[in-house]
Each structure stands twice: as C-alpha cells, then as structure tokens.
Amino acid sequence: MADRVEAYIDQNWVRFVEELKEFMRFPSVSAQRAHDKDTRACAEWVVAQLKGLGFDAGLVDVGGQPIVRALRKGKSKKRVMIYGHYDVQPEDPVTEWQTPPFEPTVRDGTLYGRGSTDDKGQVWTHVKAVEAILKTEGELPCEVLFLLEGEEESGGDALPRYVAQAKADIKPDAIVISDSTMYDANTPAITYGLRGIVALEFILRGPAADVHSGAFGGGIANPAMVAAQILAQCVSPDGKILVPGFYDDVVPLQDWERESFRKLNFNDEAMAKELNIPRVHGEAGYSTLERLWARPTFEVNGIFGGYQGQRSKTIIPASATVKITCRLVGNQDPARVRKVVVDHIRNVCPNTVRLEINDFGASPPVLFDVNDPTIRAAQDAMRKGFGHDTTFIRCGGSIPVVSTFAEYLGCPVILMGFGLDSDGPHGPNEHFSLDSFVKGTKSAAHLLRMI
C-alpha cells in the first residue's frame, strides 16, 4: 500500500498545493469580529472538502466559532482523531509582507501566506493523506475523525466545552496533532512534552495620583522601585527561581533525555546571533535545550508605571504593574504553583504600598510516554515519510487543547509537526516548505496504516 500511496501523493501534490491555496485565501481571523463571516465560510469549505471524501461531516455550534466534525469508518473500529485549526492570526503588520498575506504565493519551493504552516498547511497534509489512501485502497485502515476548531488563535473555549460534553461520542484510541514543529529541516520530530503555564499580574498602588518626586521623594514608597525589589526576590541573577516550593514537583530529566538532547548539537552561539543578544542565559547546571524544554520558568512579560514620555518628568508614580507568566513542567500543578507564587509576592511586599493580584488563566504541563506503541508508530511513520530518523523533543510553549484532550479523552496524543520555528507562524511572510508538505502528507498516510 505504501508505495502506491506515496506514488499517488507524488503525482498529485501540485493539485494538493493549489487546493491548499484556496483554503488559505479565506481570511479566517477568529480574533476579529469583522472576519466572522470569512471564518464560517472557511469552515463550510472544509466540510465540503471532507464530504467529497465520503466523510459524515458538518459544523458543531456550541458558541464561538464553529467546529468542523467529520467521521469516516474504516477496516478496523480503532479510531484516530486528527485535531487542527482552520483559523489564523491577524495579518498585521501588512506592510512587512512581501506578497499579500491572503494571496498564497510559491517562491523557491516555499509557500508563503497566512496559515501556510499554522495550521492550514499542516491540516491539509492529513486531508490529502486520507485522499491518497482512499484513491489507492478504496477504504481507510481505521476510523478517522477530524475535529478542527475555529478559534485556537483567539483563545476561545468552544472546543474544550464541546470535548467535555461529547467525550463519550468522540472516543478516540489515539489523537494526532500537527500544530508543532520538526527539530530542523532535516530532522523530523515527535513532541512528547509541553510546558504548562500560569499567567497573572500584580499591581502596586502608592499615592492616589502621581506626585512630585522633590516634594515627596524619601518620604513615601515608590511603587516602581518596590516592584523591582519584589522581582529581585523572585529570581536570582543566575536564573534560579527563589519562590519557596516552586520546584517541589518538578520531574527530573532522565538520562536518556539528557543524552538525546545532547545529540541534537544545539548551537548556543547561533541562537544568540539569531536573537541579537550577547549570549544565552538561564538556570545554572542545565544546557540551553534542557532549560527551554524541561525546566520551569518565571518570566516578566511587562513592567510599567509612571512617566513613559520623552525626556524627564520628576514624579513618583501612583502605581506600577508587573505581568508574569510561569512555564511549568511535569508534574507541577498550576493551582499549587499559582499559590506559592502569590504567597511569596505577598510575603515580600512591604506594607508601604497596596497590592492587587489578577489572574489570567492557567494550563497544566503534559508529558507523554515515548514508549507508547502509537507514539513509536508515529516515529516510524515520519522516518518513512521524510527518509530520516525521527527524534523525540519537548516544546517550551503550551498548547492548552492538549491538556484538554489528556483530561477528557485519556488516550495517547501524538504531536507530529511538519513545520519549523523559522516559518514565522505569527509574523509577516509566514511560510511552509513544499518539500515538508509532501513528506508530511506521506508521513500522515503511513501513520494511519500503522496505528
């Protein structure tokens, strides 16, 4: 089967790309209400495509943008659920695009346009993998369920609510997600760990309004200075988090993980050059990849208060605000981390200012067993599709829907991405290698046969 399927993909990939361009022309920007009609039209187009492949497909409306749900039976009753999203990020800044963001363009073997890699291009690999199997074999080797959401890029909660309500009906044996990346252009990868997140802010309030720093300086606390003093008691200069109890539940790296990360030969100097920083920095005793993928963090996302204009304005600000996110690793519990962080901030905050704390959500970390047979099958499928050995990696970011699936559906989740971090998924000139698109389609087809 595999040879015929791969041959079909090789013979039809140009058409596949033209269809993907049609998919990408929908400005399905879920974050902007002005694009609600475009987003729904995009969902309806996807439904029509899946119906054309014999799927029982339709839209599920549970508030927010609609969810595309499509099911087709196969030789076995084993069910593989393929998750993705058809919505995209806003195109801003438009002036920095070399070609219009919603007019997909191929240049030098690369497809440019919004959604090319995040996530329409990667979703399309699975749709075309299904087509290739059906056209060459007549039926699928297993049941395939597509569940594609329309508000992943805007933080909507339609999909989590639907999964919680319909978990008994969904019932997958495995979940496949292609919304992640390979390690590099020549190294396909399975992501087996994602960091969780806790997001919050604290506000320090001093005088009722900004006051003259000459008249009151030395007599009252400066909220901006207090903010800096609090932060200095949260993270040491060498990157160690000073919050008591923060590290209590962290799962240490296993020896095989350290060795696997080492073999990837991550280049610290190259990253520093790419980011235009003097050198890398982080928690002592760990390599950069270990810090990025398997260690928790305490980061300041924004700090502001007082005068922000040109030249000088001699005031003591009325308030200062600090926005924080903590990235978590297994087995850290977001609620517990949030508590120890808040308790610490309260303990070190002096009584010379008033403290307010606001929460902005949380998501737990996930860590999958790389020895699970379905994950091993995905590793082999990508090796066949790309012609290179597939490595296991973690991701420093968070994908909340993965936690939702792990909580409600209780089956292996396979994160097999075909894009690259350098594809610019949220920025101008987003792109996707057509070579990766073709090889990803082959990998997706191999997986359905092997799972």
PyMOL commands that set and color helices and strands:
alter all, ss='L'
color gray80, all
select helices_A, chain A and resi 2-24+33-51+94-96+120-137+152-154+158-170+213-216+223-232+255-263+268-275+288-294+334-348+373-386+400-408+421-423+434-450
alter helices_A, ss='H'
color red, helices_A
select strands_A, chain A and resi 56-60+67-72+79-85+105-107+110-112+143-149+174-177+189-194+196-205+211-212+297-304+315-316+319-328+354-363+366-367+391-395+413-416+431-433
alter strands_A, ss='S'
color yellow, strands_A
deselect
rebuild
show_as cartoon
